[in-house]
Amino acid sequence: LACLAVWLLVAVATRYSSAAALAAAVAAPIVTVLVTASVATAAIVLVLSAILVWRHAENIRRLRAGTEGKIGGKKSPPPDTGE
């Protein structure tokens, strides 16, 4: 629930779903340690969070470039394939 709260807070503040997912992923290991006090569980969550951040590399590039789509924003038209 804490990670969901982080996701919602960031999503509402920025309107970027990918930024919210990244923030929740960063918060997850911290929340895990605070809630479970288990370093082993937190380590597993840290690995999963790192994978999520790695898988969001393209989203991070678009966020930095200012081209990432916003929640509720207009979708860009599909690229013209010449068909």
C-alpha positions in Angstrom: 0.0 0.0 0.0 2.9 2.4 0.7 4.3 1.8 -2.8 0.9 2.4 -4.3 0.7 5.6 -2.3 4.1 6.7 -3.7 2.9 5.7 -7.3 -0.3 7.7 -6.9 1.5 10.8 -5.4 4.0 10.9 -8.2 1.5 10.1 -10.9 -0.8 13.0 -9.7 2.1 15.4 -9.3 3.8 14.7 -12.6 1.2 12.9 -14.8 3.9 10.4 -15.9 3.1 6.8 -15.2 6.7 5.7 -15.9 8.0 8.3 -13.3 5.5 7.0 -10.8 6.6 3.4 -11.4 10.2 4.3 -11.0 9.5 6.2 -7.8 7.5 3.2 -6.4 10.4 0.8 -7.4 12.9 3.0 -5.6 10.6 3.1 -2.5 9.9 -0.6 -2.5 13.1 -1.9 -0.9 13.0 0.9 1.7 9.4 0.2 2.6 10.2 -3.5 2.7 12.9 -3.0 5.3 10.7 -0.7 7.4 7.7 -3.1 7.3 9.4 -6.5 7.5 12.8 -5.7 9.1 14.1 -8.5 6.8 17.2 -7.7 5.0 16.9 -10.9 2.9 13.4 -9.9 1.7 14.6 -6.3 1.1 17.5 -7.7 -1.0 15.1 -9.7 -3.2 12.8 -6.6 -3.6 15.9 -4.5 -4.4 16.9 -6.9 -7.2 13.3 -6.8 -8.6 13.3 -3.0 -8.4 16.7 -2.8 -10.2 15.2 -5.0 -13.0 12.2 -2.7 -13.2 14.5 0.4 -13.5 16.6 -1.4 -16.1 13.5 -2.3 -18.1 12.4 1.3 -18.0 15.6 2.6 -19.6 13.8 3.8 -22.7 11.1 5.5 -20.6 13.9 7.2 -18.6 15.4 8.5 -21.9 12.1 9.9 -23.0 11.5 11.5 -19.5 14.9 13.2 -19.7 14.2 14.3 -23.3 10.7 15.6 -22.4 9.0 13.3 -24.9 7.4 10.7 -22.6 3.6 10.6 -22.9 1.6 11.9 -19.9 -1.3 10.2 -18.2 -4.4 11.4 -20.0 -2.4 13.1 -22.7 -3.2 12.9 -26.4 -1.6 9.9 -28.1 0.6 10.6 -31.0 -0.5 9.2 -34.3 1.1 5.9 -35.4 4.2 6.3 -37.7 3.5 6.3 -41.4 4.7 3.0 -42.8 4.1 4.0 -46.4 1.5 1.2 -46.9 
